Amino acid sequence: MIEQRGLFLEEFVVGEKYAHRPGRTVTDADNVLFTTLTMNTQALHLDAAFSATQPFGRPLVNSMWTLSTLIGLSVAQLTQGTLVAQLGLTDVSFPAPLFVGDTLTAETEVVSVRPSASRPGQGVVVLAHTGCSQNDEVVVTATRTVLVWTKDGAA
């Protein structure tokens, strides 16, 4: 039987690129629910009348939803069941807005891979994630550092 899982440390290759599909189309419910669950009262996400008076002319998708979904789209292919912990996110940017009705797709490049110096059976992987809209416009980028199991460490 083949079990779906992410990659062990030894399976990550520096420079390898992954396209995570399918993407995720944003609904109004996604944006409103995420925004209210996280106590973000920003009118740009919740108030269509107010947003209509602002530069983009309509509500923006909460950028934290965009970031969270970017990472989430990569999980099945890269870290499902092999992740020990997320160590950090850096270089997060949102070069263009995402709107309700847009479809977010994600790609990841492996930046670096090394065994952990302090945790036998585990290793550190740095991943560069990029999210694009259905028009191939980059809407989010982030560098993510994760701690993953080695094959022997997971056994």
N, C-alpha and C positions, 0 to 999 in steps of 0.2 A: 504494500500500500504506500502511495506517495502522499506525504503530508505537506501542505503548503506552509512555508516558513520564510523568514528573512534570511539574510546571509550571516554566516559565521565570519569571524575576523579574517580567516585565511581565504575567504571567497571574495573579499573586496579587493579591487584592482585600481590603483591610482590611475586617474584619467578616464576610467570607464564612465559612460554616460547611460542613464536610464530614463526612458520616457514612461511616465506613469499614466496609464489609461484604464478605464475611461476617466474623463474629467467630471466635474461637478457643476451643474447649472444652479446658480443662486436664485432662491425664491425670496419673496418678500417675507414669508414666515421665518426663513433662516435668519435674515438680517434683524428682524424685530425681536425674535426670541433670543438670539445670541446677545444682542445689545442690551435687552432688559435683564437677562440672566446675569450679565456681568456688571450690572448697575451703572452702565454707561448712559447718561442722560443727554448725550450730544444730539441736538436737534437735527443735525445733518444726516443722522441715521434714522430718525423716528418721525420727523415732521415734514411731510411732503409740501405743505404750503410754505413753510419757512425755506426749505431747500430750493424751492422754485425761485426764490429771490437771491440765491447765492450763485457763484460763478459756474457751477456745473448744472444748475437748473433742475436738479432732481436729487433724491436721496442717494448718498454714497453708501456702499456696503462697508460695514465696520471692518477696518483694516486688521483687527485682531482675528476676526472670522477668516479673512483672507489668509493670514499667516497660519492659523491653526489648520485650515483646510489644505494649504500647501504641504505642510508636514504630514497630515493625515493621508493624503494621496500617495505618499511614498512608503507607508508602513508595510503594506502587504508584500511589496517587492523587496524591501531592504531590511526591516527590523522586526517583523512579526515573530515573536517567540525567541528572538536572539538578542534583543536589547536588554541590557542590565539597567541602564539609566541614561537619561538625557543629561549631558553635562553643561551645555550652554548654547545660546544663540548669539551671534554677532552679525554685524554688517547687515542688519535688517533694513530694507528700503521698500518704498511703495512709489515707483516712478510714474504710475498712471492709476487712475481710479478704476474700481470695479463697481458695476451697477447690477441691480436686480435684473435677471434675465441673461446675464453674461455667463459663459461657461469657463471655469478655471481648469486649466490643465497644468501638470507639473513635470519638471525634469530635474534630475539630480546628477551631479558629477562628483566622483570620489576624489577628494583633494589630498588626503593623507591617511595612512594606516600604520599603526605601530602597536606592539604588545604593551600592555600596562606594566609600568615599572614597579607598582605596588600591589597589584591584584592579579596573582597567578590565574591563568585560565581565562583572562579577559584582555581586551585591547581597546584602543581609542581610534575612532574613525572620524574624520572631518568630511562633511558633505556640503556641497554648494547647491542649494535648491533655487530653482527659478520657476515662477508661476506666470502663465500667459493667459490672456483672454482668447476667445474664439477667433479674434482677428490677429492672433500672434503678437499682440502688444504685451510687453512685460509689465505686469502689475505688482509683482512682489519678488524680492530676492532675499535670501537669508543664508548665512553659513551656520551649520549646526554641528556640534561636537557630541558624539555619543560613545557610550561604553557598551561593548558587545561581548558576547561569549566567543571563545575559541571552540573548535569542535571538541577537543578534549575536555575543556572546562565545562561544557554543557552536559557532558555525559554523566 
